[in-house]
Amino acid sequence: MTTHRLFSPTAHCPQKSGINPKQQWVIVLMACGLTGTPTFGAETTETSAAAPVSTEVVSIGLDDGKAAAAAPTEPAVAADAALPWGHAMDDFIATALSADPSMDRARANMNAATQGVTAAKWQFGPTPSLTVEPGGAGHYVQVLRIQQPLYTGGALTANLRSAQIAVQSSQQELAAARRQLKINLVTTWADWVKSSQRAAALEQLTQQHKDLLAMIQRRAAAGTATNADAALAAARLSAVQAEWNQARLESDMQRQQLQRLAHRPVETSLMQALDGDAPPAPTLAGMLDSIQLSPDMAIARAGVDQAHQELAKSKASLLPTLSLRIDKQTGVANDRRVGLVLQSGLTGGLGTFAGINAARSRILAAQAAVSATEQELFSRYQLEFTRHASASASARSAVDTAASSDQVLASYQRQFAAGKRAWLDLLNMVRENHSARQSLLEAAIEERASLYRLRVLMDTRTD
């Protein structure tokens, strides 16, 4: 995926007749809202003399290598180049994974499943028991018994296999929980960056409207504009200020939500977590092929294996068991016996046969769950791929749209100064220019976030 530049005046604003390069830069800065006092019409000459205000804008991953003021030193550039794309987001997510309760729950389930395997293995060993029974005349008989199973019809093997499947399933559940938390974190991060960028853009738009209001008030005082134009500018300023306040509240809310999800403070520098040259996006065919390696599919297939083991245990309950038993009796009479014990019976009565039928039905249900999971993942992966492709196309289109909007705004300024454009048209164009540049910012953020989500879905590691 190519790296888009946020703005390049020389690339997107060809020189017009009568406008030298220096004046062209002034017009471009005014169009982007990067001057503190953009002037319009007859007062255009004041722009070059006005001192620009702070133009701190948070980077959203568009590689603007021309920004000399923010250019890092050569060693820093080399260090950043050695790090893979998204390493800052990886580090942030890694700390979040270690503190999330869902991870603790998944690890506890995995430990419990591991203990289940140990318990299943112990069932293959001898079972000791001690019985104290009355022997008459106030005497008691103590019987120490050790019984070693020799044949159980496959019940012990099915128990062990079932416990091992539970361990594998719990490992995949941990991987699935990690994957889902990563996706939730990067999605919340994207919402926070979008809202923060929107608040920053509205702050610049507010300053633009303040300058417009001051200019039209001066014109009204000089008799070259009407009071209605000044009232319209004041109303637009009030609306933009209200929108700015709402955007700041939304940005704070999104940041707090990200902090709660990550269980750690969120620094402003995290907005650059997905900066840099992004790797190419995976192909749709490659993504769909990775579905079979996803944790969700492994969990679904484990459900089928577990159902088969339940059927094996149900069938084993119909078979006789053979075990070696050693009895030692003390008390009224001392005795020692060693022999084979053959046992047979219906533990659950005739309900055992119904249990076998139920186990077969659970196998069919588990197999259907595998197909349903595969279909769900197919739709999910395809949707995520489509979202990324759409965001990439929108980002490329938004670059040209924003550049064209800058040129149109500059043209409207000149036409208004020459008396060929109405005041309302200029106000509307300022707003349209803001919308175009905001669309560019949001498309670039979504493109980066969706690419990271694609890479998370393609990651088949379970660690």
One Martini backbone bead per residue (centre of mass of N, CA, C, O) as a GRO file, in nm:
protein
  463
    1MET     BB    1   0.095   0.035   0.024
    2THR     BB    2   0.073   0.350  -0.018
    3THR     BB    3   0.183   0.670   0.077
    4HIS     BB    4   0.008   0.933   0.180
    5ARG     BB    5  -0.033   1.271   0.144
    6LEU     BB    6  -0.186   1.526   0.290
    7PHE     BB    7  -0.002   1.773   0.157
    8SER     BB    8   0.074   1.947  -0.169
    9PRO     BB    9   0.100   2.239  -0.321
   10THR     BB   10   0.273   2.172  -0.580
   11ALA     BB   11   0.081   1.928  -0.669
   12HIS     BB   12  -0.231   2.063  -0.627
   13CYS     BB   13  -0.128   2.381  -0.701
   14PRO     BB   14  -0.123   2.529  -0.967
   15GLN     BB   15  -0.024   2.789  -1.136
   16LYS     BB   16  -0.142   3.098  -1.176
   17SER     BB   17  -0.214   3.375  -1.317
   18GLY     BB   18  -0.063   3.619  -1.105
   19ILE     BB   19   0.075   3.382  -0.920
   20ASN     BB   20   0.304   3.333  -0.707
   21PRO     BB   21   0.450   3.110  -0.502
   22LYS     BB   22   0.413   3.272  -0.241
   23GLN     BB   23   0.109   3.326  -0.278
   24GLN     BB   24   0.029   3.030  -0.297
   25TRP     BB   25   0.101   2.952  -0.005
   26VAL     BB   26  -0.097   3.143   0.128
   27ILE     BB   27  -0.353   3.021   0.007
   28VAL     BB   28  -0.312   2.736   0.114
   29LEU     BB   29  -0.308   2.804   0.416
   30MET     BB   30  -0.587   2.926   0.418
   31ALA     BB   31  -0.744   2.676   0.313
   32CYS     BB   32  -0.634   2.490   0.566
   33GLY     BB   33  -0.620   2.670   0.834
   34LEU     BB   34  -0.287   2.771   0.891
   35THR     BB   35  -0.391   3.057   0.968
   36GLY     BB   36  -0.480   3.300   1.193
   37THR     BB   37  -0.543   3.534   0.942
   38PRO     BB   38  -0.766   3.497   0.724
   39THR     BB   39  -0.819   3.670   0.426
   40PHE     BB   40  -1.049   3.860   0.225
   41GLY     BB   41  -1.046   4.003  -0.059
   42ALA     BB   42  -0.922   4.320  -0.019
   43GLU     BB   43  -0.753   4.182   0.245
   44THR     BB   44  -0.526   3.988   0.133
   45THR     BB   45  -0.260   4.149   0.202
   46GLU     BB   46  -0.268   4.078   0.520
   47THR     BB   47  -0.169   3.783   0.531
   48SER     BB   48   0.144   3.805   0.498
   49ALA     BB   49   0.159   3.982   0.781
   50ALA     BB   50   0.047   3.769   0.941
   51ALA     BB   51   0.060   3.585   1.225
   52PRO     BB   52   0.090   3.270   1.287
   53VAL     BB   53  -0.044   3.021   1.437
   54SER     BB   54  -0.077   2.741   1.584
   55THR     BB   55  -0.020   2.410   1.397
   56GLU     BB   56  -0.107   2.172   1.576
   57VAL     BB   57  -0.109   1.839   1.439
   58VAL     BB   58  -0.206   1.531   1.442
   59SER     BB   59  -0.092   1.247   1.340
   60ILE     BB   60  -0.230   0.984   1.091
   61GLY     BB   61   0.003   0.846   0.887
   62LEU     BB   62   0.085   1.066   0.691
   63ASP     BB   63   0.362   1.109   0.486
   64ASP     BB   64   0.524   1.419   0.571
   65GLY     BB   65   0.844   1.491   0.477
   66LYS     BB   66   0.830   1.822   0.464
   67ALA     BB   67   0.831   1.852   0.778
   68ALA     BB   68   1.082   2.018   0.925
   69ALA     BB   69   0.991   2.074   1.223
   70ALA     BB   70   0.936   1.739   1.265
   71ALA     BB   71   1.208   1.639   1.198
   72PRO     BB   72   1.413   1.398   1.254
   73THR     BB   73   1.681   1.257   1.316
   74GLU     BB   74   1.880   1.029   1.172
   75PRO     BB   75   1.886   0.815   1.401
   76ALA     BB   76   1.576   0.810   1.437
   77VAL     BB   77   1.509   0.714   1.153
   78ALA     BB   78   1.668   0.447   1.168
   79ALA     BB   79   1.513   0.331   1.411
   80ASP     BB   80   1.228   0.336   1.282
   81ALA     BB   81   1.300   0.157   1.032
   82ALA     BB   82   1.364  -0.106   1.209
   83LEU     BB   83   1.076  -0.099   1.275
   84PRO     BB   84   0.782  -0.220   1.266
   85TRP     BB   85   0.478  -0.192   1.177
   86GLY     BB   86   0.295  -0.128   1.472
   87HIS     BB   87   0.470  -0.145   1.739
   88ALA     BB   88   0.319   0.052   1.925
   89MET     BB   89   0.054  -0.110   1.926
   90ASP     BB   90   0.172  -0.372   2.032
   91ASP     BB   91   0.266  -0.261   2.306
   92PHE     BB   92  -0.006  -0.161   2.404
   93ILE     BB   93  -0.155  -0.437   2.384
   94ALA     BB   94   0.030  -0.606   2.567
   95THR     BB   95  -0.045  -0.456   2.832
   96ALA     BB   96  -0.351  -0.508   2.809
   97LEU     BB   97  -0.345  -0.822   2.818
   98SER     BB   98  -0.219  -0.843   3.115
   99ALA     BB   99  -0.495  -0.678   3.248
  100ASP     BB  100  -0.723  -0.848   3.147
  101PRO     BB  101  -0.984  -1.039   3.263
  102SER     BB  102  -1.025  -1.232   3.019
  103MET     BB  103  -0.740  -1.352   3.040
  104ASP     BB  104  -0.763  -1.469   3.323
  105ARG     BB  105  -0.996  -1.658   3.260
  106ALA     BB  106  -0.856  -1.823   3.035
  107ARG     BB  107  -0.618  -1.919   3.211
  108ALA     BB  108  -0.786  -2.063   3.426
  109ASN     BB  109  -0.916  -2.266   3.231
  110MET     BB  110  -0.648  -2.393   3.142
  111ASN     BB  111  -0.559  -2.493   3.422
  112ALA     BB  112  -0.807  -2.670   3.472
  113ALA     BB  113  -0.761  -2.855   3.225
  114THR     BB  114  -0.486  -2.960   3.317
  115GLN     BB  115  -0.592  -3.093   3.578
  116GLY     BB  116  -0.780  -3.289   3.427
  117VAL     BB  117  -0.554  -3.462   3.307
  118THR     BB  118  -0.434  -3.557   3.572
  119ALA     BB  119  -0.692  -3.694   3.674
  120ALA     BB  120  -0.721  -3.896   3.434
  121LYS     BB  121  -0.451  -4.046   3.486
  122TRP     BB  122  -0.513  -4.149   3.779
  123GLN     BB  123  -0.740  -4.357   3.686
  124PHE     BB  124  -0.523  -4.582   3.599
  125GLY     BB  125  -0.482  -4.632   3.880
  126PRO     BB  126  -0.500  -4.718   4.189
  127THR     BB  127  -0.765  -4.777   4.442
  128PRO     BB  128  -0.801  -4.684   4.760
  129SER     BB  129  -0.959  -4.842   5.059
  130LEU     BB  130  -1.158  -4.795   5.368
  131THR     BB  131  -1.330  -5.032   5.586
  132VAL     BB  132  -1.580  -5.013   5.852
  133GLU     BB  133  -1.724  -5.297   6.024
  134PRO     BB  134  -1.941  -5.478   6.183
  135GLY     BB  135  -1.874  -5.807   6.372
  136GLY     BB  136  -1.984  -5.828   6.641
  137ALA     BB  137  -1.979  -5.792   6.976
  138GLY     BB  138  -1.836  -5.501   6.940
  139HIS     BB  139  -1.697  -5.552   6.672
  140TYR     BB  140  -1.451  -5.487   6.411
  141VAL     BB  141  -1.397  -5.444   6.054
  142GLN     BB  142  -1.109  -5.413   5.853
  143VAL     BB  143  -1.083  -5.290   5.505
  144LEU     BB  144  -0.826  -5.315   5.273
  145ARG     BB  145  -0.840  -5.166   4.940
  146ILE     BB  146  -0.713  -5.259   4.609
  147GLN     BB  147  -0.788  -5.117   4.279
  148GLN     BB  148  -0.717  -5.231   3.942
  149PRO     BB  149  -0.769  -5.138   3.634
  150LEU     BB  150  -0.794  -5.321   3.314
  151TYR     BB  151  -1.107  -5.288   3.212
  152THR     BB  152  -1.353  -5.027   3.066
  153GLY     BB  153  -1.431  -4.991   2.752
  154GLY     BB  154  -1.284  -4.686   2.723
  155ALA     BB  155  -1.337  -4.474   2.952
  156LEU     BB  156  -1.053  -4.372   3.034
  157THR     BB  157  -0.964  -4.281   2.753
  158ALA     BB  158  -1.197  -4.080   2.712
  159ASN     BB  159  -1.130  -3.901   2.953
  160LEU     BB  160  -0.847  -3.819   2.861
  161ARG     BB  161  -0.922  -3.707   2.585
  162SER     BB  162  -1.120  -3.495   2.690
  163ALA     BB  163  -0.909  -3.335   2.855
  164GLN     BB  164  -0.721  -3.266   2.617
  165ILE     BB  165  -0.932  -3.110   2.456
  166ALA     BB  166  -0.980  -2.894   2.673
  167VAL     BB  167  -0.700  -2.773   2.651
  168GLN     BB  168  -0.707  -2.694   2.353
  169SER     BB  169  -0.961  -2.519   2.377
  170SER     BB  170  -0.847  -2.316   2.588
  171GLN     BB  171  -0.621  -2.211   2.408
  172GLN     BB  172  -0.810  -2.102   2.185
  173GLU     BB  173  -0.971  -1.913   2.368
  174LEU     BB  174  -0.733  -1.733   2.433
  175ALA     BB  175  -0.673  -1.650   2.141
  176ALA     BB  176  -0.955  -1.530   2.083
  177ALA     BB  177  -0.948  -1.317   2.308
  178ARG     BB  178  -0.700  -1.169   2.207
  179ARG     BB  179  -0.808  -1.095   1.929
  180GLN     BB  180  -1.060  -0.936   2.019
  181LEU     BB  181  -0.909  -0.725   2.188
  182LYS     BB  182  -0.743  -0.607   1.961
  183ILE     BB  183  -0.979  -0.513   1.788
  184ASN     BB  184  -1.110  -0.332   2.002
  185LEU     BB  185  -0.869  -0.143   2.043
  186VAL     BB  186  -0.829  -0.039   1.747
  187THR     BB  187  -1.117   0.069   1.718
  188THR     BB  188  -1.108   0.269   1.955
  189TRP     BB  189  -0.864   0.422   1.857
  190ALA     BB  190  -0.991   0.528   1.596
  191ASP     BB  191  -1.219   0.687   1.732
  192TRP     BB  192  -1.035   0.875   1.891
  193VAL     BB  193  -0.874   1.001   1.657
  194LYS     BB  194  -1.112   1.110   1.501
  195SER     BB  195  -1.223   1.295   1.727
  196SER     BB  196  -0.962   1.458   1.763
  197GLN     BB  197  -0.940   1.561   1.472
  198ARG     BB  198  -1.212   1.701   1.471
  199ALA     BB  199  -1.152   1.901   1.697
  200ALA     BB  200  -0.907   2.034   1.558
  201ALA     BB  201  -1.058   2.125   1.301
  202LEU     BB  202  -1.275   2.296   1.454
  203GLU     BB  203  -1.078   2.494   1.572
  204GLN     BB  204  -0.988   2.610   1.301
  205LEU     BB  205  -1.272   2.688   1.206
  206THR     BB  206  -1.326   2.888   1.430
  207GLN     BB  207  -1.097   3.081   1.355
  208GLN     BB  208  -1.199   3.144   1.074
  209HIS     BB  209  -1.475   3.267   1.166
  210LYS     BB  210  -1.354   3.493   1.331
  211ASP     BB  211  -1.209   3.630   1.093
  212LEU     BB  212  -1.461   3.670   0.922
  213LEU     BB  213  -1.616   3.844   1.123
  214ALA     BB  214  -1.408   4.071   1.145
  215MET     BB  215  -1.411   4.146   0.846
  216ILE     BB  216  -1.721   4.206   0.808
  217GLN     BB  217  -1.729   4.425   1.024
  218ARG     BB  218  -1.538   4.618   0.881
  219ARG     BB  219  -1.710   4.640   0.626
  220ALA     BB  220  -1.965   4.745   0.762
  221ALA     BB  221  -1.831   5.001   0.879
  222ALA     BB  222  -1.745   5.093   0.573
  223GLY     BB  223  -2.003   5.005   0.377
  224THR     BB  224  -1.934   4.710   0.212
  225ALA     BB  225  -2.145   4.583   0.416
  226THR     BB  226  -2.380   4.409   0.582
  227ASN     BB  227  -2.540   4.319   0.873
  228ALA     BB  228  -2.635   4.042   0.769
  229ASP     BB  229  -2.354   3.927   0.722
  230ALA     BB  230  -2.265   3.947   1.018
  231ALA     BB  231  -2.492   3.770   1.135
  232LEU     BB  232  -2.420   3.517   0.976
  233ALA     BB  233  -2.132   3.484   1.088
  234ALA     BB  234  -2.217   3.460   1.387
  235ALA     BB  235  -2.391   3.205   1.352
  236ARG     BB  236  -2.168   3.023   1.242
  237LEU     BB  237  -1.980   3.047   1.486
  238SER     BB  238  -2.172   2.930   1.697
  239ALA     BB  239  -2.205   2.652   1.563
  240VAL     BB  240  -1.905   2.571   1.563
  241GLN     BB  241  -1.858   2.591   1.869
  242ALA     BB  242  -2.062   2.372   1.945
  243GLU     BB  243  -1.924   2.149   1.779
  244TRP     BB  244  -1.653   2.161   1.925
  245ASN     BB  245  -1.749   2.090   2.208
  246GLN     BB  246  -1.863   1.814   2.127
  247ALA     BB  247  -1.595   1.697   2.019
  248ARG     BB  248  -1.440   1.709   2.286
  249LEU     BB  249  -1.624   1.521   2.444
  250GLU     BB  250  -1.591   1.278   2.256
  251SER     BB  251  -1.286   1.252   2.287
  252ASP     BB  252  -1.283   1.200   2.592
  253MET     BB  253  -1.463   0.950   2.585
  254GLN     BB  254  -1.281   0.776   2.400
  255ARG     BB  255  -1.036   0.782   2.584
  256GLN     BB  256  -1.165   0.651   2.833
  257GLN     BB  257  -1.245   0.390   2.691
  258LEU     BB  258  -0.954   0.307   2.620
  259GLN     BB  259  -0.850   0.299   2.912
  260ARG     BB  260  -1.043   0.079   3.013
  261LEU     BB  261  -0.960  -0.139   2.804
  262ALA     BB  262  -0.636  -0.112   2.879
  263HIS     BB  263  -0.561  -0.042   3.180
  264ARG     BB  264  -0.445   0.252   3.092
  265PRO     BB  265  -0.291   0.511   3.000
  266VAL     BB  266  -0.336   0.769   2.743
  267GLU     BB  267  -0.140   0.897   2.513
  268THR     BB  268  -0.102   1.117   2.256
  269SER     BB  269   0.124   0.949   2.101
  270LEU     BB  270  -0.073   0.713   2.010
  271MET     BB  271  -0.167   0.842   1.737
  272GLN     BB  272   0.123   0.725   1.602
  273ALA     BB  273   0.107   0.400   1.600
  274LEU     BB  274   0.042   0.393   1.257
  275ASP     BB  275   0.287   0.492   1.142
  276GLY     BB  276   0.417   0.484   0.835
  277ASP     BB  277   0.504   0.226   0.635
  278ALA     BB  278   0.286   0.024   0.503
  279PRO     BB  279   0.195  -0.272   0.438
  280PRO     BB  280   0.061  -0.488   0.253
  281ALA     BB  281  -0.225  -0.622   0.188
  282PRO     BB  282  -0.402  -0.881   0.206
  283THR     BB  283  -0.554  -1.118   0.050
  284LEU     BB  284  -0.852  -1.268   0.017
  285ALA     BB  285  -0.751  -1.557  -0.023
  286GLY     BB  286  -0.562  -1.562   0.224
  287MET     BB  287  -0.780  -1.509   0.435
  288LEU     BB  288  -0.967  -1.751   0.373
  289ASP     BB  289  -0.745  -1.967   0.428
  290SER     BB  290  -0.711  -1.879   0.744
  291ILE     BB  291  -0.970  -1.988   0.874
  292GLN     BB  292  -0.871  -2.284   0.952
  293LEU     BB  293  -0.652  -2.136   1.167
  294SER     BB  294  -0.849  -2.042   1.356
  295PRO     BB  295  -0.968  -2.050   1.676
  296ASP     BB  296  -1.270  -2.095   1.612
  297MET     BB  297  -1.229  -2.357   1.451
  298ALA     BB  298  -1.087  -2.516   1.674
  299ILE     BB  299  -1.323  -2.509   1.871
  300ALA     BB  300  -1.532  -2.649   1.692
  301ARG     BB  301  -1.368  -2.914   1.649
  302ALA     BB  302  -1.350  -2.981   1.953
  303GLY     BB  303  -1.653  -3.033   1.984
  304VAL     BB  304  -1.656  -3.290   1.816
  305ASP     BB  305  -1.452  -3.455   1.980
  306GLN     BB  306  -1.609  -3.437   2.246
  307ALA     BB  307  -1.863  -3.587   2.145
  308HIS     BB  308  -1.718  -3.856   2.086
  309GLN     BB  309  -1.629  -3.910   2.381
  310GLU     BB  310  -1.913  -3.922   2.498
  311LEU     BB  311  -1.995  -4.170   2.335
  312ALA     BB  312  -1.777  -4.360   2.443
  313LYS     BB  313  -1.872  -4.348   2.740
  314SER     BB  314  -2.158  -4.453   2.692
  315LYS     BB  315  -2.071  -4.730   2.575
  316ALA     BB  316  -1.892  -4.824   2.819
  317SER     BB  317  -2.137  -4.859   3.023
  318LEU     BB  318  -2.222  -5.146   2.877
  319LEU     BB  319  -1.963  -5.264   2.971
  320PRO     BB  320  -1.749  -5.452   3.118
  321THR     BB  321  -1.538  -5.483   3.406
  322LEU     BB  322  -1.181  -5.512   3.487
  323SER     BB  323  -1.017  -5.607   3.799
  324LEU     BB  324  -0.774  -5.569   4.050
  325ARG     BB  325  -0.793  -5.720   4.385
  326ILE     BB  326  -0.698  -5.614   4.723
  327ASP     BB  327  -0.749  -5.774   5.040
  328LYS     BB  328  -0.746  -5.655   5.391
  329GLN     BB  329  -0.829  -5.816   5.697
  330THR     BB  330  -0.923  -5.680   6.018
  331GLY     BB  331  -0.989  -5.807   6.355
  332VAL     BB  332  -1.178  -6.062   6.406
  333ALA     BB  333  -1.063  -6.121   6.109
  334ASN     BB  334  -0.801  -6.247   5.921
  335ASP     BB  335  -0.740  -6.138   5.577
  336ARG     BB  336  -0.642  -6.237   5.232
  337ARG     BB  337  -0.701  -6.102   4.896
  338VAL     BB  338  -0.672  -6.215   4.546
  339GLY     BB  339  -0.836  -6.074   4.247
  340LEU     BB  340  -1.082  -6.085   4.006
  341VAL     BB  341  -1.310  -5.831   3.877
  342LEU     BB  342  -1.642  -5.860   3.748
  343GLN     BB  343  -1.838  -5.603   3.594
  344SER     BB  344  -2.201  -5.552   3.542
  345GLY     BB  345  -2.410  -5.279   3.418
  346LEU     BB  346  -2.669  -5.032   3.457
  347THR     BB  347  -2.626  -4.731   3.581
  348GLY     BB  348  -2.888  -4.580   3.421
  349GLY     BB  349  -3.022  -4.785   3.291
  350LEU     BB  350  -3.217  -4.721   3.016
  351GLY     BB  351  -3.087  -4.430   2.990
  352THR     BB  352  -2.829  -4.509   2.837
  353PHE     BB  353  -2.951  -4.520   2.550
  354ALA     BB  354  -3.035  -4.224   2.544
  355GLY     BB  355  -2.744  -4.116   2.580
  356ILE     BB  356  -2.639  -4.219   2.310
  357ASN     BB  357  -2.833  -4.057   2.130
  358ALA     BB  358  -2.746  -3.782   2.240
  359ALA     BB  359  -2.451  -3.801   2.149
  360ARG     BB  360  -2.511  -3.816   1.847
  361SER     BB  361  -2.654  -3.541   1.832
  362ARG     BB  362  -2.406  -3.375   1.929
  363ILE     BB  363  -2.235  -3.433   1.685
  364LEU     BB  364  -2.416  -3.297   1.475
  365ALA     BB  365  -2.411  -3.019   1.611
  366ALA     BB  366  -2.102  -2.978   1.595
  367GLN     BB  367  -2.080  -2.996   1.288
  368ALA     BB  368  -2.267  -2.755   1.235
  369ALA     BB  369  -2.089  -2.550   1.391
  370VAL     BB  370  -1.855  -2.555   1.195
  371SER     BB  371  -2.008  -2.445   0.949
  372ALA     BB  372  -2.109  -2.185   1.086
  373THR     BB  373  -1.830  -2.070   1.158
  374GLU     BB  374  -1.720  -2.058   0.871
  375GLN     BB  375  -1.937  -1.865   0.761
  376GLU     BB  376  -1.889  -1.635   0.961
  377LEU     BB  377  -1.588  -1.589   0.893
  378PHE     BB  378  -1.624  -1.530   0.599
  379SER     BB  379  -1.792  -1.272   0.640
  380ARG     BB  380  -1.593  -1.124   0.825
  381TYR     BB  381  -1.344  -1.117   0.640
  382GLN     BB  382  -1.481  -0.987   0.397
  383LEU     BB  383  -1.569  -0.729   0.542
  384GLU     BB  384  -1.287  -0.634   0.631
  385PHE     BB  385  -1.170  -0.618   0.348
  386THR     BB  386  -1.378  -0.415   0.237
  387ARG     BB  387  -1.317  -0.188   0.435
  388HIS     BB  388  -1.027  -0.146   0.345
  389ALA     BB  389  -1.075  -0.093   0.047
  390SER     BB  390  -1.262   0.149   0.094
  391ALA     BB  391  -1.062   0.322   0.257
  392SER     BB  392  -0.844   0.340   0.039
  393ALA     BB  393  -1.020   0.473  -0.177
  394SER     BB  394  -1.103   0.717  -0.004
  395ALA     BB  395  -0.819   0.827   0.044
  396ARG     BB  396  -0.745   0.879  -0.250
  397SER     BB  397  -0.990   1.062  -0.315
  398ALA     BB  398  -0.951   1.275  -0.082
  399VAL     BB  399  -0.698   1.410  -0.186
  400ASP     BB  400  -0.824   1.539  -0.440
  401THR     BB  401  -1.064   1.676  -0.303
  402ALA     BB  402  -0.903   1.859  -0.112
  403ALA     BB  403  -0.740   2.006  -0.328
  404SER     BB  404  -0.982   2.119  -0.482
  405SER     BB  405  -1.103   2.271  -0.242
  406ASP     BB  406  -0.868   2.467  -0.208
  407GLN     BB  407  -0.892   2.599  -0.486
  408VAL     BB  408  -1.184   2.696  -0.460
  409LEU     BB  409  -1.144   2.874  -0.213
  410ALA     BB  410  -0.939   3.063  -0.340
  411SER     BB  411  -1.132   3.156  -0.563
  412TYR     BB  412  -1.353   3.274  -0.377
  413GLN     BB  413  -1.178   3.490  -0.255
  414ARG     BB  414  -1.121   3.648  -0.513
  415GLN     BB  415  -1.419   3.693  -0.595
  416PHE     BB  416  -1.501   3.848  -0.342
  417ALA     BB  417  -1.295   4.078  -0.374
  418ALA     BB  418  -1.428   4.143  -0.673
  419GLY     BB  419  -1.754   4.103  -0.642
  420LYS     BB  420  -1.837   3.785  -0.764
  421ARG     BB  421  -1.909   3.689  -0.463
  422ALA     BB  422  -2.086   3.577  -0.218
  423TRP     BB  423  -2.084   3.549   0.121
  424LEU     BB  424  -2.233   3.276   0.144
  425ASP     BB  425  -2.048   3.119  -0.047
  426LEU     BB  426  -1.794   3.142   0.126
  427LEU     BB  427  -1.900   3.003   0.381
  428ASN     BB  428  -1.971   2.734   0.245
  429MET     BB  429  -1.680   2.672   0.142
  430VAL     BB  430  -1.544   2.651   0.413
  431ARG     BB  431  -1.710   2.407   0.503
  432GLU     BB  432  -1.641   2.217   0.267
  433ASN     BB  433  -1.338   2.213   0.320
  434HIS     BB  434  -1.357   2.085   0.597
  435SER     BB  435  -1.499   1.823   0.506
  436ALA     BB  436  -1.280   1.724   0.311
  437ARG     BB  437  -1.048   1.707   0.524
  438GLN     BB  438  -1.196   1.518   0.720
  439SER     BB  439  -1.226   1.282   0.524
  440LEU     BB  440  -0.925   1.234   0.493
  441LEU     BB  441  -0.859   1.166   0.785
  442GLU     BB  442  -1.062   0.930   0.829
  443ALA     BB  443  -0.962   0.750   0.596
  444ALA     BB  444  -0.672   0.713   0.698
  445ILE     BB  445  -0.742   0.584   0.968
  446GLU     BB  446  -0.913   0.345   0.862
  447GLU     BB  447  -0.695   0.219   0.689
  448ARG     BB  448  -0.500   0.149   0.923
  449ALA     BB  449  -0.693  -0.006   1.110
  450SER     BB  450  -0.784  -0.224   0.904
  451LEU     BB  451  -0.504  -0.341   0.855
  452TYR     BB  452  -0.454  -0.434   1.144
  453ARG     BB  453  -0.697  -0.625   1.156
  454LEU     BB  454  -0.606  -0.812   0.932
  455ARG     BB  455  -0.343  -0.903   1.077
  456VAL     BB  456  -0.486  -1.026   1.318
  457LEU     BB  457  -0.653  -1.239   1.157
  458MET     BB  458  -0.383  -1.373   1.030
  459ASP     BB  459  -0.305  -1.450   1.310
  460THR     BB  460  -0.213  -1.793   1.441
  461ARG     BB  461  -0.127  -1.741   1.712
  462THR     BB  462  -0.137  -1.869   2.075
  463ASP     BB  463   0.052  -1.679   2.270
   0.00000   0.00000   0.00000
